[in-house]
């Protein structure tokens, strides 16, 4: 499993696809977490553990949503927390973690 993270529109999906042609891509994974956790009520870490078991060759692409000002709305704070908790599990399980800024990837694991 590989994880590509970065701010919105920083090029992490393009980088992931260039480095892993024909991979098993999961783009906008932060939205997948929103759906599973906030709309279906799954626990974020358990969701991430199950995902890792079911998709060991996945290339996960997600936006960083935890930087900046803390959202005023409770639902927005819950989303941010769920994404952070789930991505921590995925990063632990991943063989490679790359952060992308301005289209440049920096491998952090």
C-alpha positions in Angstrom: 0.0 0.0 0.0 1.1 3.5 -0.7 -0.3 6.8 0.6 -0.1 10.1 -1.2 -1.2 13.2 0.8 -1.2 16.9 0.2 -3.3 20.0 0.3 -6.2 20.5 -2.1 -5.0 20.7 -5.7 -1.3 20.1 -4.9 -0.8 17.4 -7.5 -0.8 14.2 -5.3 -3.1 12.3 -7.7 -1.1 13.1 -10.7 2.1 12.2 -8.9 0.6 8.9 -7.7 -0.5 7.9 -11.2 2.8 8.9 -12.7 4.8 6.8 -10.2 2.4 3.8 -10.2 1.0 3.2 -13.7 -1.9 0.9 -13.7 -2.2 0.9 -9.9 -5.3 0.2 -7.7 -6.0 3.9 -7.1 -8.3 5.3 -4.4 -8.4 9.1 -5.1 -10.2 11.6 -2.9 -9.9 9.1 0.0 -10.8 11.8 2.5 -14.3 11.8 0.9 -14.4 8.0 1.2 -13.7 8.4 4.9 -16.4 11.1 5.2 -18.9 8.7 3.6 -17.9 5.6 5.7 -17.5 7.4 9.1 -19.9 10.3 9.1 -22.7 9.0 6.9 -22.5 5.3 7.7 -21.3 5.6 11.3 -18.2 3.4 11.1 -15.3 4.1 13.6 -12.5 5.7 11.6 -9.6 3.5 12.8 -11.5 0.3 12.4 -12.6 1.4 8.9 -9.0 2.1 8.0 -7.8 -1.3 9.4 -10.4 -3.1 7.4 -9.5 -1.2 4.3 -5.8 -2.1 4.7 -6.7 -5.7 5.1 -9.0 -5.8 2.0 -6.7 -3.6 -0.2 -3.1 -4.3 0.5 -1.9 -3.0 -2.9 -4.0 0.2 -2.8 -2.6 3.5 -3.8 -4.5 5.9 -1.5 -4.7 9.5 -2.5 -6.1 12.0 0.0 -6.2 15.7 0.9 -4.7 16.9 4.2 -7.7 18.4 6.0 -6.2 19.0 9.5 -4.1 22.1 8.8 -5.3 25.6 9.4 -8.1 27.1 11.4 -10.2 24.8 13.4 -13.7 24.7 11.8 -16.6 26.3 13.7 -19.1 23.7 12.7 -19.1 20.4 14.8 -19.6 18.3 11.6 -16.6 19.8 10.0 -14.5 19.2 13.1 -15.7 15.6 13.2 -14.8 15.1 9.5 -11.3 16.5 10.1 -10.8 14.3 13.1 -12.1 11.2 11.3 -9.7 11.8 8.3 -6.8 12.3 10.6 -7.4 9.1 12.6 -8.0 6.9 9.6 -5.0 8.2 7.7 -2.8 7.6 10.7 -3.7 3.9 10.5 -3.2 3.8 6.7 0.2 5.6 7.0 1.3 3.0 9.6 0.4 0.1 7.3 1.7 1.7 4.1 5.1 0.7 2.7 5.5 4.3 1.4 4.0 7.7 2.3 4.6 10.7 0.0 3.5 14.3 0.8 3.0 16.4 -2.3 3.4 20.2 -2.4 3.2 22.2 -5.6 3.4 18.9 -7.6 6.7 17.9 -5.9 6.6 14.7 -3.9 8.6 14.3 -0.7 8.8 10.8 0.6 8.2 10.8 4.4 8.1 7.0 4.8 
